[in-house]
Amino acid sequence: MTDGTLGRAVVTGASTGLGAIYADRLARRNYDLLLVARDKARLSALAEKLVRETGRSVEVLALDLTDSAQVADLARRIEEDDSFSLLVNNAGMSLHGTLATSDADEVARLVALNVVAPTLLAQAAVKALTKRGKGGIINLSSVLALAPERFEGTYSASKAFLLNLSQSLAAQLKDTEVRVQAVLPGATRTEIWERSGKDINAFPADWVMEADDLVDAALAGFDAGETITIPPLADEDQWNAFQAARLAMEPNLSRREVAQRYRV
Ligand SMILES: NC(=O)c1ccc[n+]([C@@H]2O[C@H](COP(=O)([O-])OP(=O)(O)OC[C@H]3O[C@@H](n4cnc5c(N)ncnc54)[C@H](OP(=O)(O)O)[C@@H]3O)[C@@H](O)[C@H]2O)c1
């Protein structure tokens, strides 16, 4: 650990895209880093650059987060690292086809990477951070958590899972100094599109955010103490109205009586 550090941030999926930008921004904010992805050469090149430019301590760990033993190793490392202070659950993938047309193996990999791994890493982070009394967990969800009709459902469902998990964890930890944030990007220019056989340039240009802008906005939301950050949503009142409607329903969601319209 180097001097003046905010502790160590673990960033998954840090070899490219949003994760690589999080790594850059967090190093410049004085976090030491553990960068995780499969491509060791890319991770090492980024680590060398960040050490050179920021003087922070940057370690890399090449592993496949669809492999349960490798996820368990990383979770153990998070729990045992006294300097650990922030988890960015960023690694994710999308499918080439729909649920009906994709290989079952690819669907299972998506669930392992987008749901199982971030959940188990968040579990390790909550245990570590509540012991130490402060820190943060940032989960990369998606606006598709709110718009499942617009995309392939396994991916959007995995992102809805992370939104729900983040809201629940934030509520459980509200009286502590452990912060939880879900970030909901819209379409953002990264490799995730070509990796799943899609062309981001097929979208109207004004639908697509640049990756630097997305991460800078997400960190501004984190600094502001937001639990949910939706960088493309211009009218914050739309989200607030949605939340208010959901919370207004809450007292009516568990009852002995069957609702009148279902009585036979
Ligand atoms: N870009 C968008 O439009 C958009 C929109 C909404 C939400 N998001 C979410 O934002 C997050 C980052 O996405 P991105 O757009 O930056 O994606 P990306 O450019 O495709 O980068 C994905 C990162 O995850 C890593 N990764 C992929 N499979 C992995 C595995 N099995 N084990 C370990 N690491 C793995 C990749 O590195 P290696 O290949 O080296 O392993 C890479 O570093 C994802 O959770 C995504 O769902 C993105």
The ligand as a Tripos MOL2 file, in Angstrom:
@<TRIPOS>MOLECULE
LIG
   48    52     1     0     0
SMALL
NO_CHARGES

@<TRIPOS>ATOM
      1 N1        -21.1430   -0.6190  -22.8350 N.am      1 LIG1
      2 C1        -22.4690   -0.5340  -22.6350 C.2       1 LIG1
      3 O1        -23.2520   -0.0950  -23.5210 O.2       1 LIG1
      4 C2        -23.0500   -0.9380  -21.3080 C.ar      1 LIG1
      5 C3        -24.3690   -0.5500  -21.0070 C.ar      1 LIG1
      6 C4        -24.9240   -0.9240  -19.7860 C.ar      1 LIG1
      7 C5        -24.1860   -1.6590  -18.8790 C.ar      1 LIG1
      8 N2        -22.9050   -2.0450  -19.1900 N.ar      1 LIG1
      9 C6        -22.1790   -2.8680  -18.2090 C.3       1 LIG1
     10 O2        -20.9510   -2.2520  -17.8700 O.3       1 LIG1
     11 C7        -19.9810   -3.2520  -17.5190 C.3       1 LIG1
     12 C8        -18.7070   -3.0190  -18.3240 C.3       1 LIG1
     13 O3        -19.0290   -3.2090  -19.6860 O.3       1 LIG1
     14 P1        -18.1330   -2.7040  -20.8970 P.3       1 LIG1
     15 O4        -19.0570   -2.0990  -21.8520 O.co2     1 LIG1
     16 O5        -16.9600   -1.9530  -20.4060 O.co2     1 LIG1
     17 O6        -17.6810   -4.1280  -21.4800 O.3       1 LIG1
     18 P2        -16.3740   -4.5890  -22.2680 P.3       1 LIG1
     19 O7        -15.7450   -3.4280  -22.9590 O.co2     1 LIG1
     20 O8        -16.7720   -5.7790  -23.0640 O.co2     1 LIG1
     21 O9        -15.4120   -5.0450  -21.0800 O.3       1 LIG1
     22 C9        -15.7830   -6.1500  -20.2890 C.3       1 LIG1
     23 C10       -14.6750   -6.4250  -19.2750 C.3       1 LIG1
     24 O10       -15.0180   -7.6210  -18.5710 O.3       1 LIG1
     25 C11       -13.9540   -8.5540  -18.6720 C.3       1 LIG1
     26 N3        -14.4660   -9.9120  -18.7260 N.ar      1 LIG1
     27 C12       -15.2870  -10.4440  -19.6740 C.ar      1 LIG1
     28 N4        -15.4900  -11.7470  -19.4220 N.ar      1 LIG1
     29 C13       -14.7750  -12.0390  -18.2910 C.ar      1 LIG1
     30 C14       -14.5740  -13.2170  -17.5520 C.ar      1 LIG1
     31 N5        -15.1180  -14.3900  -17.9070 N.pl3     1 LIG1
     32 N6        -13.7870  -13.1670  -16.4470 N.ar      1 LIG1
     33 C15       -13.1950  -11.9950  -16.0820 C.ar      1 LIG1
     34 N7        -13.3550  -10.8500  -16.7510 N.ar      1 LIG1
     35 C16       -14.1340  -10.8770  -17.8430 C.ar      1 LIG1
     36 C17       -13.2410   -8.1900  -19.9680 C.3       1 LIG1
     37 O11       -11.8690   -8.5500  -19.9530 O.3       1 LIG1
     38 P3        -11.2050   -9.9050  -20.5220 P.3       1 LIG1
     39 O12       -11.7860  -10.1670  -21.8630 O.co2     1 LIG1
     40 O13        -9.7460   -9.5410  -20.5080 O.co2     1 LIG1
     41 O14       -11.5270  -10.9550  -19.5160 O.co2     1 LIG1
     42 C18       -13.3430   -6.6680  -19.9450 C.3       1 LIG1
     43 O15       -12.3060   -6.1320  -19.1360 O.3       1 LIG1
     44 C19       -20.6460   -4.6070  -17.8210 C.3       1 LIG1
     45 O16       -21.1540   -5.1470  -16.6270 O.3       1 LIG1
     46 C20       -21.7900   -4.2440  -18.7530 C.3       1 LIG1
     47 O17       -22.8380   -5.1640  -18.6950 O.3       1 LIG1
     48 C21       -22.3170   -1.6890  -20.3720 C.ar      1 LIG1
@<TRIPOS>BOND
     1     1     2 1
     2     2     3 2
     3     2     4 1
     4     4     5 ar
     5     4    48 ar
     6     5     6 ar
     7     6     7 ar
     8     7     8 ar
     9     8     9 1
    10     8    48 ar
    11     9    10 1
    12     9    46 1
    13    10    11 1
    14    11    12 1
    15    11    44 1
    16    12    13 1
    17    13    14 1
    18    14    15 2
    19    14    16 1
    20    14    17 1
    21    17    18 1
    22    18    19 2
    23    18    20 1
    24    18    21 1
    25    21    22 1
    26    22    23 1
    27    23    24 1
    28    23    42 1
    29    24    25 1
    30    25    26 1
    31    25    36 1
    32    26    27 ar
    33    26    35 ar
    34    27    28 ar
    35    28    29 ar
    36    29    30 ar
    37    29    35 ar
    38    30    31 1
    39    30    32 ar
    40    32    33 ar
    41    33    34 ar
    42    34    35 ar
    43    36    37 1
    44    36    42 1
    45    37    38 1
    46    38    39 2
    47    38    40 1
    48    38    41 1
    49    42    43 1
    50    44    45 1
    51    44    46 1
    52    46    47 1
@<TRIPOS>SUBSTRUCTURE
     1 LIG1         1 GROUP 0 **** ****
